[in-house]
Amino acid sequence: MVKKEPMRTDTPLYLKETQQLINQKFGKIIETSQYIFVCSLSKENWEICKRHKLWGVPEKAKAAESALKRAKPWDLLLFRVNGGPDYVSVWMVTSKPFVADSGGPWKKEYNRE
């Protein structure tokens, strides 16, 4: 059985410019119909993301929560650490979003969030 790549009919703002930025920073990536979300976060939160291979947003961050709800498997996350001019990584979304009632690893390791 062959699975087709998910196709989107709408075009995100700045898709071409973002694709060029990713290609320049991380090398050529096959251009597809996935969304690309830019994620700005603190150095402490980035360390937790890397350690747990998990991205999350606080409940009160409505814009980030909206992006998280729109992210689908195969979409890309482009990470930028606050205070830094450079992007640090690009990840691919592998699952649907979920709510961690416990607050996830951020609540346990970095209790200011």
C-alpha positions in Angstrom: 0.0 0.0 0.0 1.4 3.4 -0.9 0.6 6.4 1.3 0.4 9.8 -0.4 1.9 12.8 1.3 -0.8 15.0 2.8 -1.7 17.9 0.5 -2.8 21.4 1.4 -4.7 23.6 -0.9 -4.0 26.8 0.9 -0.7 28.6 1.0 0.9 30.0 4.2 2.2 33.5 4.2 5.9 33.8 3.4 6.2 30.1 2.4 8.7 30.8 -0.4 10.9 33.0 1.8 10.8 30.6 4.7 11.7 27.6 2.4 14.7 29.6 1.1 15.8 30.4 4.6 15.6 26.7 5.6 17.5 25.6 2.5 20.2 28.2 3.2 20.6 27.3 6.9 20.0 23.6 6.9 20.6 22.5 3.3 18.1 21.6 0.6 14.9 20.1 1.8 12.4 18.6 -0.6 9.7 21.2 -1.1 6.3 19.9 -0.1 2.9 21.2 0.9 3.6 21.2 4.6 3.3 24.2 6.8 6.4 25.7 8.5 6.0 27.1 12.0 8.6 29.4 13.5 9.0 28.6 17.2 10.8 31.2 19.4 11.6 30.0 22.9 14.0 30.5 25.8 17.3 28.6 26.1 15.9 26.7 29.1 12.8 25.6 27.2 14.9 24.7 24.1 17.1 22.4 26.3 13.9 20.6 27.6 12.6 20.3 24.0 15.9 18.7 22.9 16.1 16.4 25.9 12.5 15.0 25.6 12.1 15.5 21.8 8.9 17.3 22.5 7.6 20.8 21.8 5.0 22.5 23.9 3.4 25.9 24.7 2.0 27.3 27.9 -1.8 27.4 28.2 -1.9 31.2 28.2 0.1 31.7 25.0 -2.9 31.9 22.7 -1.0 32.6 19.5 1.4 29.7 20.1 -1.5 27.4 21.1 -3.3 28.3 17.9 -0.2 27.3 15.9 0.1 24.1 17.9 -3.5 23.2 17.1 -2.9 23.8 13.4 0.3 21.7 13.2 -0.2 18.3 11.6 2.1 15.4 11.1 4.7 16.2 8.3 4.6 20.0 9.1 8.0 21.6 10.0 9.0 23.5 13.1 11.8 26.0 12.7 13.3 26.8 16.2 14.9 30.1 17.2 16.2 30.7 20.7 15.1 34.1 22.1 17.9 36.6 22.2 19.7 34.9 19.4 19.8 36.0 15.8 20.1 32.4 14.4 17.8 29.4 14.0 19.0 26.3 15.8 17.1 23.4 14.4 14.3 22.2 12.1 12.0 19.4 13.3 9.1 17.5 11.6 5.8 17.1 13.4 5.2 13.3 14.0 1.9 13.3 16.0 -1.2 15.2 16.6 -1.1 17.7 19.5 -2.2 16.7 23.0 -2.7 18.3 26.4 -0.5 17.2 29.2 -2.5 17.9 32.4 0.7 17.5 34.4 2.3 20.4 32.5 4.7 18.0 30.8 8.5 18.1 31.4 8.5 21.9 31.5 6.5 22.0 34.8 8.8 19.5 36.4 12.1 20.8 35.2 11.5 24.6 34.8 8.7 25.5 37.2 8.4 29.1 36.0 6.1 28.1 33.0 
